[in-house]
């Protein structure tokens, strides 16, 4: 199952732009500070509120340090990053493992797109909390939209496995 997490995360991260000449207005960052609802032990529940178009067209991910580090680590471990090889390798790794994950991922493989700013911010946040190479992890995030305002809610409970 761990290798599937690497595969899914890599597919998302592989689309990150790294152009250093991008204009400051193009920088992918949360437009507001989070409102923390719960922060206890390894649990974190927070949200951001912003204009619904605030993250649209943001493609400069240079300030997302975890994503840059993660891409380097994955590239060091996985030599062939082609879609076909990653899909085949993930299927092989999961063959004796969590087949339900494969059933979920398989229909989506041909529709994989580049990661967007909001996804990159959330993955960067989770990766800054837990080493995604060493520790499989999950988080939940969802958008609530009303008129032109978006509330992005994020929850994680990073329970350390022993």
C-alpha positions in Angstrom: 0.0 0.0 0.0 2.9 2.3 0.7 4.1 2.2 -2.8 0.7 3.2 -4.1 0.8 6.3 -1.9 4.2 7.2 -3.5 2.7 6.6 -6.9 -0.4 8.7 -6.3 1.6 11.5 -4.7 4.2 11.4 -7.4 1.6 11.6 -10.1 0.2 14.7 -8.4 3.6 16.3 -7.7 5.1 15.5 -11.1 3.0 18.4 -12.5 4.5 21.0 -10.2 5.9 24.0 -12.1 9.4 25.1 -11.1 10.0 28.2 -13.2 11.9 30.7 -11.1 11.0 33.6 -13.3 7.3 33.5 -12.5 5.8 36.8 -11.4 5.2 37.3 -7.7 1.4 37.3 -8.3 1.7 33.8 -9.6 3.2 32.4 -6.4 1.1 29.5 -4.9 0.4 30.3 -1.3 -2.6 30.5 1.0 -4.1 33.9 0.6 -5.0 34.1 4.3 -3.7 32.6 7.6 -5.6 29.5 8.7 -8.2 29.6 11.5 -7.3 26.7 13.8 -10.2 24.9 15.3 -8.4 22.1 17.0 -4.7 21.4 17.5 -4.1 18.7 20.1 -1.4 16.0 20.0 -1.1 15.1 16.3 -4.6 16.3 15.4 -5.0 19.4 13.4 -8.3 20.9 12.2 -8.2 24.2 10.5 -9.6 26.2 7.6 -8.9 29.1 5.3 -11.4 31.6 3.9 -10.7 33.4 0.7 -12.1 34.6 -2.6 -13.0 31.6 -4.8 -10.5 32.6 -7.5 -7.6 33.4 -5.2 -5.6 30.3 -6.1 -6.6 30.0 -9.7 -3.7 30.1 -12.2 -1.1 30.1 -9.5 1.7 27.9 -10.9 4.9 29.0 -9.2 5.5 26.4 -6.5 9.0 27.5 -5.6 8.0 28.3 -2.0 6.6 24.8 -1.3 9.8 23.3 0.1 8.4 19.9 1.0 7.3 19.3 -2.6 10.7 20.1 -4.0 12.4 17.8 -1.5 9.8 15.1 -2.1 10.3 15.2 -5.8 14.1 14.8 -5.4 13.7 11.8 -3.0 11.2 10.1 -5.3 13.5 10.6 -8.3 16.4 9.1 -6.4 14.3 6.0 -5.6 12.4 5.6 -8.9 14.5 5.8 -12.0 11.7 5.5 -14.6 8.9 8.0 -14.0 6.8 7.2 -17.0 3.1 6.8 -16.5 3.2 3.3 -17.9 6.0 2.1 -15.6 4.6 3.8 -12.5 1.2 2.2 -13.1 2.7 -1.2 -13.7 4.9 -1.0 -10.7 2.1 0.2 -8.4 -0.1 -2.6 -9.6 2.7 -5.2 -9.0 3.3 -3.8 -5.5 -0.3 -3.8 -4.6 -1.1 -7.2 -6.1 -0.7 -8.9 -2.7 -1.8 -5.8 -0.8 -4.7 -3.4 -0.9 -6.6 -4.2 -4.1 -9.3 -1.8 -3.2 -6.9 1.1 -3.8 -6.0 -0.3 -7.2 -9.7 -0.5 -8.1 -10.1 3.2 -7.2 -7.0 4.4 -9.0 -7.2 2.3 -12.2 -10.1 4.1 -13.9 -8.5 7.5 -13.1 -5.0 6.7 -14.6 -5.7 8.1 -18.1 -7.2 11.3 -16.7 -4.3 12.3 -14.4 -3.6 16.0 -14.8 -1.1 18.4 -13.4 -1.4 19.3 -9.7 -3.2 22.6 -9.0 -2.2 25.2 -6.5 -4.7 24.2 -3.9 -3.7 20.5 -4.1 0.0 21.5 -3.9 -0.6 23.6 -0.8 -2.4 20.8 1.0 0.1 18.1 0.0 2.9 20.5 1.0 1.3 21.1 4.4 0.8 17.4 5.1 4.3 16.6 3.9 5.7 19.2 6.3 4.0 17.4 9.1 4.9 13.8 8.2 7.6 12.3 6.0 5.6 10.8 3.2 8.4 8.6 2.0 8.8 6.9 5.4 5.3 7.2 6.9 2.1 6.5 5.0 -0.4 9.2 5.9 -3.8 10.5 5.1 -5.6 13.7 5.5 -9.0 15.1 4.5 -9.7 18.5 2.9 -12.9 19.8 1.4 -14.2 23.1 0.0 -17.3 24.9 1.0 -18.3 27.5 -1.5 -20.9 30.2 -1.0 -21.1 33.0 -3.6 -17.6 34.1 -4.4 -16.1 32.9 -1.1 -14.4 29.6 -0.4 -13.7 27.9 2.9 -11.1 25.2 2.6 -11.2 22.8 5.6 -8.2 20.5 6.4 -8.0 17.8 9.0 -5.2 15.4 9.8 -4.5 13.0 12.7 -0.9 11.9 12.3 -0.9 8.8 14.4 2.6 7.3 14.7 2.6 3.6 13.9 4.7 1.4 16.2 
